Amino acid sequence: MVLESLEAILTEWGYQTLTAASADEAVARVRELNRRPDILIADYRLRDGHTGTEAILAVRALFNHPVPGLILTGETDLTFLHECAGHDLGIAHKPVMPLQLGRALDQQLNAAA
């Protein structure tokens, strides 16, 4: 339900979206797309103990050019924050409101430009 809501918001804002429920699915869907995404957005806590950071890094590994990334999370642990900073990932803390999401997207896209 959260994924569908996020997709609806992004589509309403004019973004073309590609959604996936796992890192493996994201990599496969991006390969099918056959082009580098403009930005990657992932929830931090994924199924089976995986993380959104892992998913973003897996998709980034497909390209020679960095892809901006944004993690949606409730995490506040310093280790997590350092991990995100080390991978140039933006963070939007839950609950993520549309205004906050828009600002975080703009910040990541402008930093990559």
DSSP file (Angstrom, degrees, kcal/mol; ACC not computed):
  #  RESIDUE AA STRUCTURE BP1 BP2  ACC     N-H-->O    O-->H-N    N-H-->O    O-->H-N    TCO  KAPPA ALPHA  PHI   PSI    X-CA   Y-CA   Z-CA
    1    1 A M     >        0   0    0      0, 0.0     4,-2.2     0, 0.0     5,-0.2   0.000 360.0 360.0 360.0 -41.2    0.0    0.0    0.0
    2    2 A V  H  >  +     0   0    0      2,-0.2     4,-2.6     1,-0.2     5,-0.2   0.912 360.0  51.0 -64.8 -42.3    2.9    2.4    0.8
    3    3 A L  H  > S+     0   0    0      1,-0.2     4,-2.5     2,-0.2    -1,-0.2   0.910 110.8  48.6 -61.5 -42.9    4.6    1.6   -2.5
    4    4 A E  H  > S+     0   0    0      2,-0.2     4,-2.2     1,-0.2    -1,-0.2   0.889 111.3  49.9 -65.4 -39.3    1.4    2.3   -4.4
    5    5 A S  H  X S+     0   0    0     -4,-2.2     4,-2.3     2,-0.2    -2,-0.2   0.921 111.6  47.9 -64.8 -44.3    0.9    5.6   -2.6
    6    6 A L  H  X S+     0   0    0     -4,-2.6     4,-2.6     1,-0.2     5,-0.2   0.920 111.6  50.6 -62.4 -44.2    4.4    6.7   -3.3
    7    7 A E  H  X S+     0   0    0     -4,-2.5     4,-2.5     1,-0.2    -1,-0.2   0.903 109.6  51.2 -60.4 -41.5    4.0    5.7   -6.9
    8    8 A A  H  X S+     0   0    0     -4,-2.2     4,-2.3     2,-0.2    -2,-0.2   0.913 110.8  47.8 -63.3 -43.7    0.8    7.7   -7.2
    9    9 A I  H  X S+     0   0    0     -4,-2.3     4,-1.7     2,-0.2    -2,-0.2   0.946 113.8  46.4 -62.3 -49.0    2.4   10.8   -5.7
   10   10 A L  H  <>S+     0   0    0     -4,-2.6     5,-2.6     1,-0.2     4,-0.2   0.888 112.8  49.7 -63.6 -39.5    5.4   10.6   -8.0
   11   11 A T  H ><5S+     0   0    0     -4,-2.5     3,-1.5    -5,-0.2    -1,-0.2   0.903 108.3  53.4 -65.0 -41.1    3.2   10.0  -11.1
   12   12 A E  H 3<5S+     0   0    0     -4,-2.3    -1,-0.2     1,-0.3    -2,-0.2   0.842 105.9  54.5 -61.4 -33.4    1.0   12.9  -10.2
   13   13 A W  T 3<5S-     0   0    0     -4,-1.7    -1,-0.3    -5,-0.2    -2,-0.2   0.462 127.2-100.6 -80.4  -1.4    4.2   15.1  -10.0
   14   14 A G  T < 5S+     0   0    0     -3,-1.5     2,-0.3     1,-0.3    -3,-0.2   0.511  76.5 137.6  97.5   4.9    5.1   14.0  -13.6
   15   15 A Y      < -     0   0    0     -5,-2.6     2,-0.5    -6,-0.2    -1,-0.3  -0.606  52.2-132.3 -81.9 144.0    7.7   11.3  -12.8
   16   16 A Q        -     0   0    0     -2,-0.3     2,-0.3     2,-0.0    -5,-0.0  -0.858  34.6-156.0 -88.2 129.7    7.7    8.1  -14.7
   17   17 A T        -     0   0    0     -2,-0.5     2,-0.4   -10,-0.1   -10,-0.0  -0.783  24.5-170.0-115.1 154.1    8.0    5.3  -12.1
   18   18 A L        -     0   0    0     -2,-0.3     2,-0.3     2,-0.0    12,-0.0  -0.972  20.3-161.5-135.8 120.2    9.3    1.8  -12.0
   19   19 A T        +     0   0    0     -2,-0.4     2,-0.3    10,-0.0   -15,-0.0  -0.764  11.6 177.3-110.3 152.9    8.5   -0.1   -8.8
   20   20 A A        -     0   0    0     -2,-0.3     3,-0.1     1,-0.0    -2,-0.0  -0.990  28.2-146.4-149.4 150.8   10.0   -3.2   -7.3
   21   21 A A  S    S+     0   0    0     -2,-0.3    26,-0.4     1,-0.1     2,-0.3   0.497  84.1  21.3 -96.6  -5.5    9.5   -5.2   -4.1
   22   22 A S  S  > S-     0   0    0      1,-0.1     4,-2.3    24,-0.1     5,-0.1  -0.961  80.4-105.3-153.0 167.6   13.1   -6.3   -3.7
   23   23 A A  H  > S+     0   0    0     -2,-0.3     4,-2.6     2,-0.2     5,-0.2   0.917 120.3  51.2 -62.8 -43.7   16.7   -5.4   -4.8
   24   24 A D  H  > S+     0   0    0      1,-0.2     4,-2.3     2,-0.2    -1,-0.2   0.912 111.2  47.3 -61.3 -42.4   16.7   -8.3   -7.2
   25   25 A E  H  > S+     0   0    0      2,-0.2     4,-2.8     1,-0.2    -1,-0.2   0.892 110.7  52.8 -65.9 -38.8   13.5   -7.2   -8.8
   26   26 A A  H  X S+     0   0    0     -4,-2.3     4,-2.5     2,-0.2     5,-0.2   0.932 109.9  47.8 -62.3 -45.7   14.7   -3.6   -9.0
   27   27 A V  H  X S+     0   0    0     -4,-2.6     4,-2.3     1,-0.2    -2,-0.2   0.931 113.9  47.6 -60.6 -45.8   17.9   -4.7  -10.8
   28   28 A A  H  X S+     0   0    0     -4,-2.3     4,-2.0     1,-0.2    -2,-0.2   0.911 112.7  48.1 -62.8 -43.2   15.9   -6.9  -13.2
   29   29 A R  H  X S+     0   0    0     -4,-2.8     4,-1.9     2,-0.2    -1,-0.2   0.886 111.7  49.4 -66.9 -38.8   13.3   -4.1  -13.9
   30   30 A V  H  X>S+     0   0    0     -4,-2.5     4,-1.8     2,-0.2     5,-0.7   0.895 108.8  53.2 -67.4 -39.5   16.1   -1.5  -14.5
   31   31 A R  H  <5S+     0   0    0     -4,-2.3    -2,-0.2    -5,-0.2    -1,-0.2   0.919 109.5  49.0 -59.2 -42.6   17.8   -3.9  -16.9
   32   32 A E  H  <5S+     0   0    0     -4,-2.0    -2,-0.2     1,-0.2    -1,-0.2   0.879 106.9  55.6 -62.5 -38.6   14.5   -4.3  -18.8
   33   33 A L  H  <5S-     0   0    0     -4,-1.9    -1,-0.2    -5,-0.1    -2,-0.2   0.850  93.9-154.0 -63.0 -35.1   14.2   -0.5  -18.9
   34   34 A N  T  <5 +     0   0    0     -4,-1.8     2,-0.3     1,-0.2    -3,-0.1   0.822  58.8  83.8  63.1  34.9   17.6   -0.3  -20.5
   35   35 A R  S   <S-     0   0    0     -5,-0.7    -1,-0.2    28,-0.0    -2,-0.1  -0.972  86.0 -94.6-158.1 156.4   18.5    3.2  -19.3
   36   36 A R        -     0   0    0     -2,-0.3    24,-0.0    -3,-0.1     2,-0.0  -0.541  42.5-122.5 -73.2 130.2   19.8    4.8  -16.2
   37   37 A P        -     0   0    0      0, 0.0     3,-0.1     0, 0.0    -1,-0.1  -0.354   9.8-132.3 -66.4 154.6   17.2    6.0  -13.7
   38   38 A D  S    S-     0   0    0      1,-0.3     2,-0.3    29,-0.1    -2,-0.0   0.818  86.4  -4.7 -75.2 -32.5   17.2    9.6  -12.8
   39   39 A I        -     0   0    0     28,-0.1     2,-0.4     2,-0.0    -1,-0.3  -0.982  62.9-139.2-158.7 152.3   16.9    8.8   -9.1
   40   40 A L  E     -a   69   0A   0     28,-2.3    30,-2.5    -2,-0.3     2,-0.4  -0.966  15.5-170.1-117.6 133.5   16.4    5.7   -6.9
   41   41 A I  E     +a   70   0A   0     -2,-0.4     2,-0.4    28,-0.2    30,-0.2  -0.989  13.4 168.0-124.2 130.3   14.1    5.7   -3.9
   42   42 A A  E     -a   71   0A   0     28,-2.5    30,-2.7    -2,-0.4     2,-0.2  -1.000  36.8-120.2-143.7 144.0   14.0    2.8   -1.4
   43   43 A D  E     -a   72   0A   0     -2,-0.4    30,-0.2    28,-0.2     9,-0.1  -0.551  29.8-131.4 -70.2 146.5   12.6    2.1    2.0
   44   44 A Y  S    S+     0   0    0     28,-2.4     8,-1.7    -2,-0.2     2,-0.8   0.950  92.1  57.5 -69.9 -47.6   15.5    1.2    4.3
   45   45 A R  B    S+C   51   0B   0     27,-0.3     6,-0.2     6,-0.2     2,-0.2  -0.760  71.3 171.4 -91.0 112.7   14.0   -2.0    5.7
   46   46 A L    >   -     0   0    0      4,-2.6     3,-0.7    -2,-0.8     4,-0.1  -0.543  39.5 -68.5-109.2 178.6   13.2   -4.5    3.0
   47   47 A R  G >  S+     0   0    0    -26,-0.4     3,-2.0     1,-0.2    -1,-0.2  -0.195 110.6  20.2 -65.0 157.4   12.2   -8.1    3.2
   48   48 A D  G 3  S-     0   0    0      1,-0.3    -1,-0.2     2,-0.0     3,-0.1   0.760 131.9 -61.5  56.5  31.8   14.4  -10.9    4.4
   49   49 A G  G <  S+     0   0    0     -3,-0.7    -1,-0.3     1,-0.2    -2,-0.2   0.564  99.9 135.5  77.0   8.0   16.8   -8.6    6.3
   50   50 A H    <   -     0   0    0     -3,-2.0    -4,-2.6    -4,-0.1     2,-0.3  -0.421  42.7-138.8 -85.0 165.1   17.8   -6.7    3.2
   51   51 A T  B  >  -C   45   0B   0     -6,-0.2     4,-1.7    -2,-0.1    -6,-0.2  -0.852  21.1-121.2-124.6 159.6   18.1   -2.9    3.1
   52   52 A G  H  > S+     0   0    0     -8,-1.7     4,-2.8    -2,-0.3     5,-0.2   0.809 113.8  62.2 -64.3 -30.9   17.3   -0.1    0.6
   53   53 A T  H  > S+     0   0    0     -9,-0.3     4,-2.6     1,-0.2    -1,-0.2   0.936 103.7  48.2 -59.9 -45.9   21.0    0.8    0.6
   54   54 A E  H  > S+     0   0    0      1,-0.2     4,-2.2     2,-0.2    -2,-0.2   0.906 111.6  50.7 -60.0 -42.3   21.8   -2.6   -0.8
   55   55 A A  H  X S+     0   0    0     -4,-1.7     4,-2.0     2,-0.2    -2,-0.2   0.930 111.6  46.4 -63.3 -45.9   19.1   -2.2   -3.4
   56   56 A I  H  X S+     0   0    0     -4,-2.8     4,-2.8     1,-0.2    -2,-0.2   0.919 112.8  49.6 -64.2 -43.2   20.3    1.2   -4.5
   57   57 A L  H  X S+     0   0    0     -4,-2.6     4,-1.7    -5,-0.2    -1,-0.2   0.864 108.8  53.7 -64.3 -35.0   23.9    0.0   -4.6
   58   58 A A  H  < S+     0   0    0     -4,-2.2     4,-0.3    -5,-0.2    -1,-0.2   0.905 112.6  42.9 -66.1 -41.5   22.9   -3.0   -6.7
   59   59 A V  H >< S+     0   0    0     -4,-2.0     3,-1.7     1,-0.2     4,-0.3   0.915 111.5  54.7 -70.4 -42.3   21.2   -0.8   -9.3
   60   60 A R  H >< S+     0   0    0     -4,-2.8     3,-2.0     1,-0.3    -1,-0.2   0.854  96.7  66.8 -57.5 -34.3   24.0    1.7   -9.3
   61   61 A A  T 3< S+     0   0    0     -4,-1.7    -1,-0.3     1,-0.3    -2,-0.2   0.672  89.7  66.1 -63.4 -16.0   26.4   -1.1  -10.1
   62   62 A L  T <  S+     0   0    0     -3,-1.7     2,-0.3    -4,-0.3    -1,-0.3   0.638 101.2  55.9 -77.1 -14.1   24.8   -1.5  -13.5
   63   63 A F    <   -     0   0    0     -3,-2.0     4,-0.1    -4,-0.3   -28,-0.0  -0.872  66.4-144.4-127.0 151.3   26.0    2.0  -14.6
   64   64 A N  S    S+     0   0    0     -2,-0.3    -1,-0.1     2,-0.1    -3,-0.1   0.478  89.9  69.7 -86.5  -3.8   29.3    3.8  -15.0
   65   65 A H  S    S-     0   0    0     -5,-0.1    -2,-0.1     1,-0.0    -3,-0.0  -0.941  94.6-106.5-117.0 135.0   27.6    7.0  -13.9
   66   66 A P        -     0   0    0      0, 0.0    -2,-0.1     0, 0.0    -5,-0.0  -0.278  27.2-148.6 -62.6 144.9   26.3    7.6  -10.4
   67   67 A V        -     0   0    0    -11,-0.1   -28,-0.1    -4,-0.1   -29,-0.1  -0.966  21.3-117.3-113.7 125.0   22.6    7.5   -9.8
   68   68 A P        -     0   0    0      0, 0.0   -28,-2.3     0, 0.0     2,-0.3  -0.276  35.2-161.2 -59.1 147.1   21.1    9.7   -7.0
   69   69 A G  E     -ab  40  89A   0     19,-0.6    21,-2.8   -30,-0.2     2,-0.4  -0.979  15.4-166.0-137.1 149.2   19.5    7.8   -4.2
   70   70 A L  E     -ab  41  90A   0    -30,-2.5   -28,-2.5    -2,-0.3     2,-0.5  -0.998   9.2-154.2-135.1 127.8   17.0    8.5   -1.4
   71   71 A I  E     -ab  42  91A   0     19,-2.8    21,-2.7    -2,-0.4     2,-0.5  -0.887   4.6-153.5-104.0 130.3   16.3    6.3    1.6
   72   72 A L  E     +ab  43  92A   0    -30,-2.7   -28,-2.4    -2,-0.5     2,-0.3  -0.906  39.0 141.1 -99.8 124.9   12.9    6.5    3.3
   73   73 A T  E     - b   0  93A   0     19,-2.2    21,-3.4    -2,-0.5   -30,-0.0  -0.974  61.2-141.5-158.5 164.9   13.3    5.4    6.9
   74   74 A G        +     0   0    0     -2,-0.3    19,-0.1    19,-0.2    -1,-0.1   0.331  68.7 121.1-107.6  -1.3   12.6    5.7   10.6
   75   75 A E        +     0   0    0      1,-0.1    -2,-0.1     5,-0.0    19,-0.1  -0.343  28.4 167.0 -66.3 140.8   16.2    5.0   11.4
   76   76 A T        +     0   0    0     -2,-0.1    -1,-0.1    17,-0.0     5,-0.0   0.315  31.0 131.7-131.2   1.3   18.1    7.6   13.4
   77   77 A D     >  -     0   0    0      1,-0.1     4,-2.2     4,-0.0     5,-0.2  -0.294  60.2-131.7 -59.1 136.8   21.2    5.5   14.4
   78   78 A L  H  > S+     0   0    0      1,-0.2     4,-2.6     2,-0.2     5,-0.2   0.846 106.6  57.0 -61.3 -35.7   24.5    7.3   13.7
   79   79 A T  H  > S+     0   0    0      2,-0.2     4,-2.3     1,-0.2    -1,-0.2   0.927 108.7  47.0 -61.6 -44.0   25.9    4.2   12.0
   80   80 A F  H  > S+     0   0    0      2,-0.2     4,-2.5     1,-0.2    -2,-0.2   0.925 111.7  50.4 -61.5 -45.7   23.0    4.3    9.5
   81   81 A L  H  X S+     0   0    0     -4,-2.2     4,-2.3     1,-0.2    -2,-0.2   0.893 111.7  47.6 -62.4 -40.2   23.4    8.0    9.0
   82   82 A H  H  X S+     0   0    0     -4,-2.6     4,-2.6     2,-0.2    -1,-0.2   0.883 109.5  54.2 -66.8 -38.8   27.1    7.6    8.3
   83   83 A E  H  X S+     0   0    0     -4,-2.3     4,-1.0    -5,-0.2    -2,-0.2   0.937 110.6  45.8 -60.1 -47.2   26.4    4.7    5.9
   84   84 A C  H ><>S+     0   0    0     -4,-2.5     5,-2.8     1,-0.2     3,-0.8   0.924 112.9  49.4 -62.8 -44.8   24.0    6.8    3.9
   85   85 A A  H ><5S+     0   0    0     -4,-2.3     3,-1.5     1,-0.2    -1,-0.2   0.890 106.6  56.8 -61.8 -39.1   26.4    9.7    3.8
   86   86 A G  H 3<5S+     0   0    0     -4,-2.6    -1,-0.2     1,-0.3    -2,-0.2   0.725 112.6  41.1 -65.2 -22.0   29.2    7.4    2.7
   87   87 A H  T <<5S-     0   0    0     -4,-1.0    -1,-0.3    -3,-0.8    -2,-0.2   0.198 114.5-114.3-108.7  13.7   27.1    6.4   -0.3
   88   88 A D  T < 5 +     0   0    0     -3,-1.5   -19,-0.6     1,-0.2     2,-0.4   0.893  62.4 156.1  53.7  43.9   25.8    9.9   -1.1
   89   89 A L  E   < -b   69   0A   0     -5,-2.8   -19,-0.2    -6,-0.1    -1,-0.2  -0.853  38.0-136.0-102.2 134.3   22.2    8.9   -0.2
   90   90 A G  E     -b   70   0A   0    -21,-2.8   -19,-2.8    -2,-0.4     2,-0.4  -0.450  18.5-142.7 -77.4 160.9   19.6   11.3    0.9
   91   91 A I  E     -b   71   0A   0    -21,-0.2     2,-0.5    -2,-0.1   -19,-0.2  -0.993  16.2-173.6-130.4 132.9   17.4   10.5    3.8
   92   92 A A  E     -b   72   0A   0    -21,-2.7   -19,-2.2    -2,-0.4     2,-0.3  -0.983  24.5-138.3-123.2 117.7   13.7   11.2    4.3
   93   93 A H  E     -b   73   0A   0     -2,-0.5   -19,-0.2   -21,-0.2   -21,-0.1  -0.556  35.7 -78.7 -81.9 137.3   12.5   10.3    7.8
   94   94 A K  S    S+     0   0    0    -21,-3.4     2,-0.1    -2,-0.3    -1,-0.1  -0.453 112.1  52.0 -76.2 150.5    9.1    8.6    8.2
   95   95 A P  S    S-     0   0    0      0, 0.0     2,-0.7     0, 0.0    -1,-0.1   0.432  84.7-161.0 -72.8 132.0    6.4    9.5    8.2
   96   96 A V        -     0   0    0     -4,-0.1    -2,-0.1    -2,-0.1    -4,-0.0  -0.726   1.7-157.2 -88.3 117.3    7.3   11.1    4.9
   97   97 A M     >  -     0   0    0     -2,-0.7     4,-2.7     1,-0.1     3,-0.3  -0.620  29.3-109.9 -89.9 153.6    4.9   13.8    3.9
   98   98 A P  H  > S+     0   0    0      0, 0.0     4,-2.8     0, 0.0     5,-0.2   0.868 118.3  51.6 -52.4 -41.8    4.7   14.9    0.2
   99   99 A L  H  > S+     0   0    0      2,-0.2     4,-2.2     1,-0.2     5,-0.2   0.926 112.0  46.7 -61.9 -44.4    6.3   18.3    0.9
  100  100 A Q  H  > S+     0   0    0     -3,-0.3     4,-2.4     2,-0.2    -1,-0.2   0.902 112.5  50.5 -62.9 -42.7    9.2   16.6    2.6
  101  101 A L  H  X S+     0   0    0     -4,-2.7     4,-2.7     1,-0.2    -2,-0.2   0.924 109.5  50.8 -62.1 -44.9    9.5   14.0   -0.2
  102  102 A G  H  X S+     0   0    0     -4,-2.8     4,-2.5    -5,-0.2    -1,-0.2   0.907 111.2  47.7 -60.1 -43.3    9.5   16.7   -2.8
  103  103 A R  H  X S+     0   0    0     -4,-2.2     4,-2.6     2,-0.2    -1,-0.2   0.915 112.1  49.2 -64.2 -43.3   12.3   18.6   -1.1
  104  104 A A  H  X S+     0   0    0     -4,-2.4     4,-2.3     2,-0.2    -2,-0.2   0.899 112.0  48.8 -65.0 -40.5   14.4   15.5   -0.6
  105  105 A L  H  X S+     0   0    0     -4,-2.7     4,-2.8     2,-0.2     5,-0.3   0.943 112.1  48.3 -62.6 -47.6   14.0   14.6   -4.3
  106  106 A D  H  X S+     0   0    0     -4,-2.5     4,-2.8     1,-0.2     5,-0.3   0.915 111.0  51.3 -58.3 -44.0   14.9   18.1   -5.4
  107  107 A Q  H  X S+     0   0    0     -4,-2.6     4,-2.0     1,-0.2    -1,-0.2   0.927 113.6  43.4 -61.8 -45.7   18.0   18.1   -3.1
  108  108 A Q  H  X S+     0   0    0     -4,-2.3     4,-1.3     2,-0.2    -2,-0.2   0.906 116.0  47.2 -68.3 -41.4   19.2   14.7   -4.5
  109  109 A L  H  X S+     0   0    0     -4,-2.8     4,-0.8     1,-0.2    -2,-0.2   0.893 113.8  47.5 -68.1 -38.8   18.5   15.6   -8.1
  110  110 A N  H  < S+     0   0    0     -4,-2.8     3,-0.3    -5,-0.3    -1,-0.2   0.857 108.8  54.4 -70.4 -34.2   20.2   19.0   -7.8
  111  111 A A  H  < S+     0   0    0     -4,-2.0    -1,-0.2    -5,-0.3    -2,-0.2   0.818 109.6  48.6 -67.2 -29.1   23.2   17.6   -6.1
  112  112 A A  H  <        0   0    0     -4,-1.3    -1,-0.2     1,-0.2    -2,-0.2   0.663 360.0 360.0 -83.3 -17.1   23.7   15.1   -9.0
  113  113 A A     <        0   0    0     -4,-0.8    -1,-0.2    -3,-0.3    -2,-0.1   0.493 360.0 360.0 -74.4 360.0   23.4   17.8  -11.6
